[in-house]
Amino acid sequence: MLSEERKSILETEEHFRHELKSSFEGITAKINSESKDVEAETKVVEKKLGSKYVDFLKSSLGMWFLSSVVLTGSDAAFQRMQHHYDLEEKIRHNLYFINLKSAIEFRI
């Protein structure tokens, strides 16, 4: 069996392990509570930020921004895109007729 000295060493080790485990559990609980607090604060800040954007867009300056900058910019982008497609269509149309003309000349 085990000697008394070995039993006391094992008992001391077990006591140390128990204290270490309880201290880790305390630290883990503290970290979890702090992370929940941070998550709650983050949600509050996100809600405030979102409401600030909505409030800005509802203001007269926000309406001006939406109507002049966003609408004008999107209209300009649409016109550029439309012009680009029109040019491509003309080029495709011209290439078709050039190929058709060369085929007709080849047959004649």
C-alpha positions in Angstrom: 0.0 0.0 0.0 0.9 3.7 0.1 3.0 5.2 2.8 1.8 8.1 4.9 4.3 10.4 3.2 3.0 9.5 -0.3 -0.6 9.9 0.9 0.1 13.4 2.2 1.8 14.3 -1.1 -1.2 13.0 -3.2 -3.6 14.8 -0.9 -1.7 18.1 -1.3 -1.6 17.7 -5.1 -5.4 17.0 -5.1 -6.0 20.1 -2.9 -3.9 22.2 -5.3 -5.8 20.9 -8.3 -9.1 21.7 -6.7 -8.0 25.2 -5.9 -6.7 25.7 -9.4 -9.9 24.4 -10.9 -12.0 26.7 -8.8 -9.9 29.7 -9.6 -10.2 28.9 -13.4 -14.0 28.6 -13.0 -14.1 32.0 -11.4 -12.0 33.6 -14.1 -14.2 31.9 -16.8 -17.4 33.2 -15.2 -15.9 36.7 -15.0 -14.9 36.6 -18.7 -18.3 35.3 -19.7 -20.1 38.1 -17.9 -17.8 40.7 -19.3 -18.3 39.4 -22.9 -22.1 39.6 -22.4 -21.7 43.2 -21.2 -19.6 44.0 -24.3 -22.2 42.3 -26.6 -25.0 44.3 -25.0 -23.1 47.6 -25.4 -22.3 46.7 -29.0 -26.0 46.2 -29.8 -26.8 49.5 -28.2 -24.2 51.3 -30.2 -25.3 49.6 -33.4 -28.9 50.6 -32.8 -27.8 54.2 -32.1 -25.7 54.3 -35.3 -28.5 52.9 -37.4 -31.0 55.3 -36.0 -28.6 58.2 -36.7 -28.4 57.2 -40.4 -32.2 57.0 -40.6 -32.5 60.3 -38.9 -30.0 61.9 -41.2 -31.8 60.5 -44.3 -35.1 61.8 -43.0 -33.7 65.3 -42.5 -33.8 68.0 -45.2 -30.1 67.7 -45.8 -30.5 63.9 -46.2 -33.3 64.3 -48.6 -31.2 66.7 -50.6 -28.3 64.2 -50.6 -30.6 61.4 -51.8 -32.3 63.4 -54.5 -29.3 65.3 -55.9 -26.3 63.1 -55.4 -27.6 59.6 -55.4 -30.3 60.1 -58.1 -28.0 62.2 -60.3 -25.1 59.7 -59.9 -27.2 56.7 -60.7 -28.7 58.4 -63.7 -25.2 59.3 -65.0 -24.1 55.7 -64.5 -27.1 54.4 -66.3 -26.5 56.8 -69.3 -22.9 55.7 -69.5 -23.9 52.1 -69.5 -26.6 52.7 -72.1 -24.1 54.6 -74.4 -21.6 51.7 -74.0 -24.2 49.1 -75.1 -25.3 51.3 -78.0 -21.7 51.5 -79.2 -21.3 47.8 -79.0 -24.5 47.3 -80.9 -23.3 49.6 -83.7 -20.0 47.8 -83.9 -21.7 44.4 -84.0 -24.1 45.7 -86.7 -21.2 47.1 -88.8 -19.2 43.9 -88.5 -22.2 41.8 -89.6 -22.6 44.0 -92.8 -18.9 43.9 -93.5 -19.0 40.1 -93.3 -22.1 40.0 -95.4 -20.6 42.4 -98.0 -17.4 40.4 -98.3 -19.4 37.1 -98.7 -21.4 38.6 -101.5 -18.3 40.0 -103.2 -16.7 36.6 -102.9 -19.6 34.9 -104.6 -19.7 37.4 -107.4 
